C-alpha cells in the first residue's frame, strides 16, 4: 500500500520544507531535548547546579555543546525524514519473516476475530472483506489501508497498485491536495509514535543506568508508551480519511483514465470490470487487451480461520501497553530497592 501511494509524496514536494519542519525537525528537537533533560535528572543534578555549571563554562565549550546538540537534532530529523516509507510499511505489518511468523501470526488472528465479530457497516472501512481472510494484516493501520486498496478491485475490477500511479496525475488539484494533506498527517503521527517508543526505551534505559530517582523510569516508560498509543490512534483516524479520499478518486475519476487511454466507456458494470481486467493484465504481464482472458481463480482462504466466539482478540497494541506497564513497575521497584 505504501508503494502504491508514493506518488502522493512526490506531488507534495512543493510543501517539502514546511513538511520537513513539521514531520521531522520539530519532533526531533523535542525528542533530543527530553532525552537531555532525562540524562540530567538521572545524574542527580539540580537545575540550579546545572545553570551554574553552564554559566561557568567558556564560550568555546558552550559553542561546542550547542553545536553537538544541534547536530544530533539534525541527524535525528534527517533519519526520520528518510525513514518515512519504511516506518509506514512497518506500521502496516510488513515485517521480516521471523517477526511475521510470530507477532504477525498473533496480530492476524486477533484482527480475524475482530473482523468476524464486527458489523458489516464499519467493517468495510476497517478490514478487508470476510471473503478474503488471507488479506488481513496484523495491525489496525494495515487493515484500514488494505481495505482502501482492495476497494477498486472489488467494485470495478481495478488493480489499485497498477492503476494508481497512472490515475493520480489526472486527479483535480483539490483532491490531490486533500490526499497530500491526509498522507502528511498520517506520516507525522507515525513519526511521533515511533519517537515516543524510542523515548520510552532510551529514557528508561538512561534512568536505570544512571540510577536516577525511582519515579523517573516509570515516568519515561509509561509517558512514552501513552504518547505512542495516542499518536497511533490519531494515525488510524488519518488513515481512514486517506482511504476515503482514495475511494473517491476511483469512484469519480477512473473514467478520466479510460478517456486518457483512448478507451470507450462501457455501458454496464460487467463490461467495465472486464475491460479493466484486460488493461491491468496488459500493464502487469504485457498480455494484449484483445487476448482471451483466462478464467478467474477462486479466492484463497486462510488456513485455520478462528471462530468468532473463541479467543480473547488481544491486539499487539494492547500487548505492548501491558508490557510497558509491567516493565515500568518492575523497574521502579528494582531502583527503589
Number of C-alpha atoms within 10 A of each C-alpha: 16 16 11 14 19 14 16 21 16 12 16 17 12 10 14 14 9 12 19 16 14 15 24 25 21 13 21 25 17 13 19 18 14 15 18 14 12 21 19 18 19 22 16 12 12 10 11 9 10 11 10 10 10 13 11 10 11 9 11 9 12 14 12 11 12 12 12 12 16 14 12 15 22 16 14 19 22 15 13 24 19 11 12 18 15 13 17 20 16 15 19 21 22 18 15 10 9 9 12 16 11 10 15 21 13 16 22 26 23 22 24 25 20 18 22 18 13 16 10 13 8 10 18 17 19 23 29 25 20 16 11 13 21 17 21 26 26 26 21 25 26 25 23 25 26 21 23 25 23 21 24 21 16 12 12 20 20 26 20 22 17 15 19 21 16 14 19 22 14 15 18 11 10 9 15 20 15 14 25 22 19 22 22 21 22 24 23 25 21 24 26 24 24 20 22 25 22 17 23 27 17 18 26 27 16 22 28 19 12 14 17 22 16 18 16 23 30 24 17 26 28 22 17 25 26 18 18 26 20 15 20 23 17 17 25 20 16 22 25 20 17 23 24 15 18 23 16 13 21 23 14 10 15 21 17 16 18 16 11 11 10 9 13 11 13 13 8 8 12 11 13 18 18 15 22 20 18 21 23 20 18 15 13 11 8 10 15 13 16 10 10 9 13 6 6 6 6 6 10 11 13 13 8 7 14 14 11 15 9 8 11 11 17 15 18 19 16 12 11 13 17 13 12 21 16 14 17 22 15 14 22 21 14 11 16 12 7
